[in-house]
Amino acid sequence: MRFKSTWIVIGIFAALAAYLYFVDQPRYEAKQEAEKKEGLLFPDLDTDKITELVIERGGKTARVKKGEDDKWFLVEPVEDRADDGRVRTLLSDLKNMKAKKEVAPADAELEPFGLKEPEAVIRTKGAEITLAVGAKNPVGDARFVRVDDGPVHVVQNYALSGFLKDVSDLRNKDVLESFSWTRLEGVTIRPADGSVVRLVKKDERWYLEEPFQAEADPDEADKVTDKLRWARINRFLDPSQKDADEKLAKGIRVELKQEGQADPVVVEMAEVDGQVWARTEGRNALFTINKDVYQAFRVDPEKLRRTKPVLTKVWKVKKLELAIDGETLLYEKDAGKWKRGGAEIQDAERQKLDALLRAFENTRADEVIGSPGEASRYGLDQPAYTATLTHTGDKVQELVVAEKDGSVYAQAGSDGPVYKMPKTYLDAARTLLEAAKGTQEKATASTESASEGGAKE
């Protein structure tokens, strides 16, 4: 009997669960969806279907059309790439626009609401709507609007503000919007009043080809290109500006070579009356940009030359082998902790290790000797120390450091330029050796003390 009662109870609960899932839950979801749409001016608007957005305001028309890959293009009043994010925001504003209240029926006189001659008219195609925007309400926190030939509603200012801005707000403000920076393989800088500077990228390393040949400092090269990579347009100018060609010709021409592309992407820039004018070849736009972008390309090629014997970042080093004064120190990073001989090193030694790694990362040469000749001229045949750095990804760099006639010299590997370094480049390694010896002496003394204590007992 108990067994039968149990099954009856289970059946009741199963039926209740089925009712909640198949009947009550859909009702609840439908109610929520209805509440979301309540008050919306366009409750059934599908913005994915919109292919064109038109904003008429002040006798001017701004028209954007959806192109390939869902990218938006401004076709009126000028032809240019549109700001995709800005357009998507406007469409979202339409979809979520709520009427504060209805204030007049469809057949009401429109002039009192500023709708006889609206301040703005918004139209879409693909999913067609028409929205007229009139005057502000007496309080000033909202505007009167009308959908098609319908009644007059009140909508908050913030929901309409994006549609009442200047047309330039719809234009894409990236100086180089479609350039693939991961495929950048060369940069040529042609100043009107100086030497041509040409950088090329090979195997993820930068090299100077003009005005001289040398390996470039990757950080310095990236600083220059990154200025243009993240450059934004401040203000659009009339592209037919008088003497624009002549003025830009007096500035700098930057040519960016992209892998797989025969022709470079060209950006022209020049300082004009305290502003920097710029233009991207192939784009119907003349605009202003920040001065620091222009200054970045007025670069001294000597400052682009590689002046660090090793190219490293402290946080990327996972292993260091240092051979100095007949000693070999092997450091390995394990779970973020530096160890030597399998044991975690003490703070004093770790600080000296960090100081040496920072010296490797940051210290620049006082002089770079491009064609050094025999290693013995710099004492590199009898080095003061050698270092092998292993980075994440197992990238290995070798360094030889020597001292001769009071000067410190360094060379990466066994060929390439020789770098005349500050004396701190050698001192940092010797200081680390002293710290390691101090740690070892303390460990030995502790062991001997423990042995003597055991013998006495």
NORZI-V148408 format. One record per run of one state. SS is the DSSP state (hx for helix, st for strand, lp for the rest). FROM is the first residue (numbers start at 1). TO is the last residue. If there is no record, write none. Layout:
ss:SS from:FROM to:TO
ss:SS from:FROM to:TO
This chain:
ss:lp from:1 to:1
ss:hx from:2 to:37
ss:lp from:38 to:39
ss:st from:40 to:40
ss:lp from:41 to:46
ss:hx from:47 to:49
ss:lp from:50 to:51
ss:st from:52 to:57
ss:lp from:58 to:59
ss:st from:60 to:66
ss:lp from:67 to:67
ss:hx from:68 to:70
ss:lp from:71 to:71
ss:st from:72 to:76
ss:lp from:77 to:79
ss:st from:80 to:82
ss:lp from:83 to:83
ss:hx from:84 to:95
ss:lp from:96 to:97
ss:st from:98 to:98
ss:lp from:99 to:100
ss:st from:101 to:104
ss:lp from:105 to:110
ss:hx from:111 to:113
ss:lp from:114 to:119
ss:st from:120 to:125
ss:lp from:126 to:128
ss:st from:129 to:136
ss:lp from:137 to:141
ss:st from:142 to:147
ss:lp from:148 to:151
ss:st from:152 to:156
ss:hx from:157 to:164
ss:lp from:165 to:166
ss:hx from:167 to:170
ss:st from:171 to:171
ss:lp from:172 to:173
ss:st from:174 to:174
ss:lp from:175 to:180
ss:hx from:181 to:183
ss:st from:184 to:191
ss:lp from:192 to:196
ss:st from:197 to:202
ss:lp from:203 to:204
ss:st from:205 to:210
ss:lp from:211 to:213
ss:st from:214 to:216
ss:lp from:217 to:217
ss:hx from:218 to:229
ss:lp from:230 to:231
ss:st from:232 to:232
ss:lp from:233 to:234
ss:st from:235 to:237
ss:lp from:238 to:243
ss:hx from:244 to:249
ss:lp from:250 to:251
ss:st from:252 to:258
ss:lp from:259 to:264
ss:st from:265 to:272
ss:lp from:273 to:274
ss:st from:275 to:280
ss:lp from:281 to:285
ss:st from:286 to:289
ss:lp from:290 to:290
ss:hx from:291 to:296
ss:lp from:297 to:300
ss:hx from:301 to:304
ss:st from:305 to:305
ss:lp from:306 to:313
ss:hx from:314 to:316
ss:st from:317 to:324
ss:lp from:325 to:326
ss:st from:327 to:334
ss:lp from:335 to:336
ss:st from:337 to:340
ss:lp from:341 to:342
ss:st from:343 to:344
ss:lp from:345 to:346
ss:hx from:347 to:362
ss:lp from:363 to:366
ss:st from:367 to:369
ss:lp from:370 to:374
ss:hx from:375 to:378
ss:lp from:379 to:379
ss:hx from:380 to:382
ss:lp from:383 to:384
ss:st from:385 to:391
ss:lp from:392 to:395
ss:st from:396 to:404
ss:lp from:405 to:406
ss:st from:407 to:412
ss:lp from:413 to:417
ss:st from:418 to:421
ss:lp from:422 to:423
ss:hx from:424 to:456
ss:lp from:457 to:457
